[in-house]
């Protein structure tokens, strides 16, 4: 089992280059960064975490600018979106961004995707929240066509374009892995369009039965990367939880890294690094 980090990269915390170098130097496997294009001032959608929405949600850097910067200062670190809000993204532009990241990183891009929870945010992008699931499915299908076909075309309910050329094509074949975020409602999307499942921070005892149900829905083994698991010092107090993930056959655990200035971030990563060494070994 491998250990990576998930975080919000903002204009108030550690910069992407310093973060990427620090993660690779300490033996972490991957960096997954969150995305929000903006947050409407007036919201009806409750924050899933409860309480007030943290400021980091409306200060996030663009994920592909962030990961492209990290790519330039690292050689091994996997570079993932955690998650890209496909319901708010043009599929042609997104296909080119992910493919470009894969090229400049030498084949290290991971496309973590989801439908999103903030209805007001997606409405500002012209998305109807009631049909966002079908919209995301079509956009993912179209993106895969753009990645894998010399002359790509797609004709659906929401996405429609005649044959087009688009380069670069991704380095990874047939394309960068698509990790689908969400709960059990996302299982059909994982089965049809995903190369992995990206559940959010479920403890091992709750995750195990869900992995079994996912296998039944998908009809195959699906790699699992657990997103947003509490990091140091909390994880250092409960290493048995990480052992539990390993026993379930989880491919990767992403420890959550709070958004802090560079000095605080490096100290926290120093505390988390023994976990990466222990579980990679």
Backbone torsions as a table, in degrees:
resi	resn	phi	psi	omega
1	UNK	NA	139.5	-178.4
2	UNK	-106.8	156.0	-177.2
3	UNK	-120.5	123.5	174.9
4	UNK	-124.6	-166.5	-177.3
5	UNK	-132.9	140.9	170.4
6	UNK	-119.3	143.2	-175.1
7	UNK	-163.1	169.8	168.1
8	UNK	-104.0	120.6	175.8
9	UNK	-96.8	120.1	-175.5
10	UNK	-128.0	178.0	178.0
11	UNK	-77.7	-2.9	-178.7
12	UNK	-109.1	-4.6	-177.6
13	UNK	-114.2	-164.8	179.5
14	UNK	-58.4	144.4	179.2
15	UNK	-75.9	158.2	-176.6
16	UNK	-59.6	-43.1	-177.1
17	UNK	-64.1	-47.3	179.5
18	UNK	-62.7	-39.7	179.6
19	UNK	-65.3	-46.4	-178.8
20	UNK	-61.2	-46.4	178.7
21	UNK	-60.0	-43.5	-177.7
22	UNK	-63.3	-40.8	-179.8
23	UNK	-65.0	-45.8	-178.2
24	UNK	-67.7	-40.2	178.8
25	UNK	-61.1	-30.3	-177.5
26	UNK	-95.9	7.2	171.4
27	UNK	85.1	14.0	177.0
28	UNK	-73.0	152.8	-172.8
29	UNK	-87.7	-33.8	-168.8
30	UNK	-156.3	155.9	171.2
31	UNK	-125.6	122.7	175.2
32	UNK	-116.1	127.8	-176.5
33	UNK	-116.0	145.0	-178.1
34	UNK	-79.6	161.5	177.3
35	UNK	-133.7	132.6	162.0
36	UNK	-146.9	126.5	-178.6
37	UNK	-72.7	-30.0	-178.3
38	UNK	-176.0	170.3	173.2
39	UNK	-131.7	120.2	177.3
40	UNK	-60.0	141.0	180.0
41	UNK	-63.0	-44.0	178.0
42	UNK	-96.4	117.7	-177.8
43	UNK	-125.6	143.8	170.0
44	UNK	-104.6	-26.0	-177.1
45	UNK	-73.0	121.0	178.5
46	UNK	-70.8	144.7	175.9
47	UNK	-66.3	123.9	-177.1
48	UNK	-57.4	-28.1	180.0
49	UNK	-79.8	-7.1	-179.3
50	UNK	85.3	149.0	177.8
51	UNK	77.6	-156.7	-179.0
52	UNK	-75.7	147.0	178.1
53	UNK	-72.2	124.4	-180.0
54	UNK	-62.0	148.5	-177.0
55	UNK	-61.4	-27.2	-178.8
56	UNK	-58.7	-24.8	-177.4
57	UNK	-66.2	-30.4	-179.8
58	UNK	-109.3	20.7	175.3
59	UNK	-127.1	14.0	-176.6
60	UNK	-68.8	139.9	170.6
61	UNK	-74.0	156.0	175.1
62	UNK	-57.3	131.4	-173.3
63	UNK	-65.6	-34.1	-176.4
64	UNK	-80.2	-31.2	170.5
65	UNK	-64.3	-44.3	179.5
66	UNK	-60.1	-50.9	-175.6
67	UNK	-71.0	-31.5	175.0
68	UNK	-64.6	-38.4	176.0
69	UNK	-63.7	-44.4	179.0
70	UNK	-63.5	-38.4	179.7
71	UNK	-57.3	-35.8	-176.5
72	UNK	-71.9	-15.1	-177.5
73	UNK	-118.7	9.3	-180.0
74	UNK	-132.3	165.5	-179.3
75	UNK	-126.9	-22.0	-174.1
76	UNK	-122.8	-24.8	-172.7
77	UNK	-61.4	128.4	172.0
78	UNK	-71.7	144.8	-172.1
79	UNK	-122.9	107.9	-172.3
80	UNK	-124.7	153.2	169.0
81	UNK	-92.1	135.1	-175.9
82	UNK	-142.7	73.3	2.4
83	UNK	-122.7	159.7	169.6
84	UNK	-81.0	133.6	-176.6
85	UNK	-88.9	85.3	-172.7
86	UNK	-63.7	-28.2	177.7
87	UNK	-64.2	-15.5	-178.3
88	UNK	-112.6	11.2	-170.8
89	UNK	-123.7	136.8	171.8
90	UNK	-66.6	128.6	-174.2
91	UNK	-69.4	-32.9	-179.2
92	UNK	-68.9	-45.8	177.7
93	UNK	-63.8	-43.0	-177.9
94	UNK	-64.8	-41.0	178.0
95	UNK	-58.1	-42.3	179.9
96	UNK	-68.5	-37.9	-179.8
97	UNK	-65.1	-46.3	-179.2
98	UNK	-66.1	-43.8	179.2
99	UNK	-62.6	-40.1	178.5
100	UNK	-63.6	-42.6	176.4
101	UNK	-60.5	-40.3	-179.7
102	UNK	-64.9	-37.8	179.9
103	UNK	-69.1	-49.9	-175.0
104	UNK	-70.4	-21.5	179.3
105	UNK	-94.5	-2.2	-177.7
106	UNK	72.4	33.0	175.5
107	UNK	88.1	39.2	-177.9
108	UNK	-115.5	10.9	-176.8
109	UNK	-80.7	141.0	171.5
110	UNK	-127.7	126.7	-176.5
111	UNK	-98.9	91.2	174.7
112	UNK	-84.5	129.3	-170.2
113	UNK	-132.5	159.9	175.3
114	UNK	-163.1	173.5	-178.3
115	UNK	-93.5	-19.3	178.2
116	UNK	87.9	163.1	-176.7
117	UNK	-122.2	-20.0	-173.1
118	UNK	-88.9	98.0	-173.8
119	UNK	-63.0	-38.6	-179.3
120	UNK	-66.4	-36.4	178.4
121	UNK	-62.7	-48.0	-177.7
122	UNK	-70.2	-31.5	177.4
123	UNK	-62.2	-34.2	177.6
124	UNK	-66.5	-17.6	175.4
125	UNK	-94.5	6.4	-179.9
126	UNK	83.0	15.8	-178.6
127	UNK	-97.2	132.4	174.4
128	UNK	-83.7	114.5	-178.0
129	UNK	-56.0	-29.1	-176.5
130	UNK	-71.1	-18.6	-179.5
131	UNK	-118.5	15.9	-173.4
132	UNK	-66.0	-29.5	178.9
133	UNK	-64.4	-47.3	178.3
134	UNK	-65.1	-37.8	177.9
135	UNK	-61.1	-46.8	179.9
136	UNK	-61.6	-42.9	179.4
137	UNK	-58.3	-45.9	-179.5
138	UNK	-65.5	-41.7	-179.5
139	UNK	-64.1	-38.8	177.1
140	UNK	-65.9	-41.2	176.6
141	UNK	-61.3	-42.9	-180.0
142	UNK	-65.7	-40.5	178.7
143	UNK	-61.1	-42.7	178.9
144	UNK	-63.7	-37.3	176.2
145	UNK	-62.1	-43.9	-179.9
146	UNK	-64.3	-34.9	179.4
147	UNK	-72.0	-31.7	-165.7
148	UNK	-112.6	-10.7	-176.2
149	UNK	-115.4	139.9	175.1
150	UNK	-65.1	-43.7	175.3
151	UNK	-117.2	99.5	-174.4
152	UNK	-96.1	141.5	173.1
153	UNK	-146.7	157.8	179.5
154	UNK	-152.8	137.7	-179.2
155	UNK	-137.0	105.5	-178.6
156	UNK	-138.5	-168.1	-179.8
157	UNK	-68.9	-38.8	-175.0
158	UNK	-112.5	-30.2	-177.5
159	UNK	-114.2	129.1	-175.8
160	UNK	-151.5	113.6	173.1
161	UNK	-150.8	143.9	176.9
162	UNK	-76.3	174.8	-174.6
163	UNK	-53.4	134.6	-179.6
164	UNK	-136.5	155.4	166.8
165	UNK	-97.0	138.7	170.5
166	UNK	-148.3	126.6	171.7
167	UNK	-130.7	158.7	7.4
168	UNK	-79.3	155.6	167.5
169	UNK	-85.4	150.7	179.7
170	UNK	-61.8	154.4	173.9
171	UNK	-70.2	-43.4	-178.3
172	UNK	-70.7	143.3	179.9
173	UNK	-119.8	135.8	4.7
174	UNK	-76.9	-17.1	178.8
175	UNK	-171.7	167.1	175.6
176	UNK	-57.1	144.9	-179.0
177	UNK	-63.2	139.6	175.7
178	UNK	-102.0	114.7	177.3
179	UNK	-102.9	119.2	-174.4
180	UNK	-94.5	122.2	176.5
181	UNK	-86.4	163.1	177.8
182	UNK	122.3	176.8	179.4
183	UNK	-93.3	-151.6	-174.7
184	UNK	-65.3	-25.9	176.7
185	UNK	-62.4	-21.4	179.9
186	UNK	-87.8	-4.2	-175.3
187	UNK	-58.5	-43.0	176.5
188	UNK	-60.1	-35.4	177.1
189	UNK	-67.9	-41.0	176.1
190	UNK	-59.5	-46.0	-176.8
191	UNK	-63.2	-41.5	-173.8
192	UNK	-86.1	-33.6	-168.3
193	UNK	-128.7	-7.9	-171.7
194	UNK	-101.4	151.5	171.3
195	UNK	-105.3	-0.8	179.0
196	UNK	-172.5	164.0	177.2
197	UNK	-112.5	138.3	-176.3
198	UNK	-121.5	74.1	178.6
199	UNK	-74.1	151.9	-175.6
200	UNK	-94.0	95.4	165.7
201	UNK	63.2	20.3	179.0
202	UNK	-65.9	137.1	175.2
203	UNK	-68.5	158.6	-175.1
204	UNK	-55.6	-39.6	-176.9
205	UNK	-67.0	-28.9	176.1
206	UNK	-85.0	-29.3	-176.6
207	UNK	-73.9	-37.0	-175.3
208	UNK	-53.6	-54.0	179.5
209	UNK	-61.8	-32.8	179.0
210	UNK	-69.2	-36.9	176.0
211	UNK	-62.0	-39.7	177.9
212	UNK	-63.3	-42.2	178.8
213	UNK	-67.1	-36.7	177.8
214	UNK	-63.3	-41.2	177.7
215	UNK	-59.7	-39.5	179.3
216	UNK	-66.1	-42.4	-179.6
217	UNK	-68.0	-44.9	-175.2
218	UNK	-79.4	-24.7	-176.4
219	UNK	71.1	23.0	-178.6
220	UNK	-163.7	168.8	172.2
221	UNK	-74.9	135.8	179.8
222	UNK	-121.9	122.4	176.8
223	UNK	-58.8	142.9	-177.3
224	UNK	-123.2	127.7	170.9
225	UNK	-117.3	118.3	-177.4
226	UNK	-88.6	126.0	-171.6
227	UNK	-101.7	138.0	169.4
228	UNK	74.9	32.9	176.1
229	UNK	-75.1	135.8	-178.5
230	UNK	-53.1	131.9	-179.3
231	UNK	-95.4	-168.0	-178.2
232	UNK	-61.5	142.9	6.0
233	UNK	-85.2	-7.8	-174.0
234	UNK	-61.2	-47.2	-177.0
235	UNK	-65.6	-29.4	178.7
236	UNK	-66.8	-24.1	177.9
237	UNK	-82.7	-16.0	-175.9
238	UNK	-134.2	56.6	179.6
239	UNK	-63.1	-20.0	178.7
240	UNK	-63.6	-27.2	175.8
241	UNK	-63.6	-42.1	177.9
242	UNK	-67.4	-35.9	173.9
243	UNK	-61.3	-36.9	177.8
244	UNK	-62.7	-40.6	176.3
245	UNK	-63.7	-40.5	-179.3
246	UNK	-64.1	-40.2	179.0
247	UNK	-63.6	-28.9	178.3
248	UNK	-78.1	-6.7	-178.5
249	UNK	82.8	19.2	177.9
250	UNK	-61.7	135.4	-177.9
251	UNK	-73.8	-38.9	-172.9
252	UNK	-154.7	144.2	171.1
253	UNK	-117.1	129.9	176.9
254	UNK	-102.5	108.6	177.8
255	UNK	-75.0	135.2	-178.6
256	UNK	-76.4	128.8	179.0
257	UNK	-110.6	112.0	177.4
258	UNK	-59.8	150.8	-178.9
259	UNK	-82.6	111.5	-176.3
260	UNK	-139.1	165.1	173.9
261	UNK	-59.0	167.3	-171.1
262	UNK	-58.7	-46.5	-177.3
263	UNK	-60.2	-47.2	178.6
264	UNK	-64.1	-38.2	-179.5
265	UNK	-64.9	-44.4	-179.3
266	UNK	-64.4	-38.3	177.9
267	UNK	-64.2	-40.6	179.5
268	UNK	-67.3	-40.7	177.4
269	UNK	-64.9	-34.6	174.9
270	UNK	-59.9	-39.0	179.1
271	UNK	-70.9	-31.2	-178.1
272	UNK	-84.3	-22.3	-172.7
273	UNK	-56.9	-37.6	179.4
274	UNK	-59.9	-27.8	177.3
275	UNK	-67.6	-41.7	178.4
276	UNK	-60.8	-43.7	179.9
277	UNK	-66.1	-41.9	-177.2
278	UNK	-63.8	-45.4	-172.5
279	UNK	-87.5	-25.0	172.4
280	UNK	-68.1	-32.2	179.4
281	UNK	-72.8	NA	NA
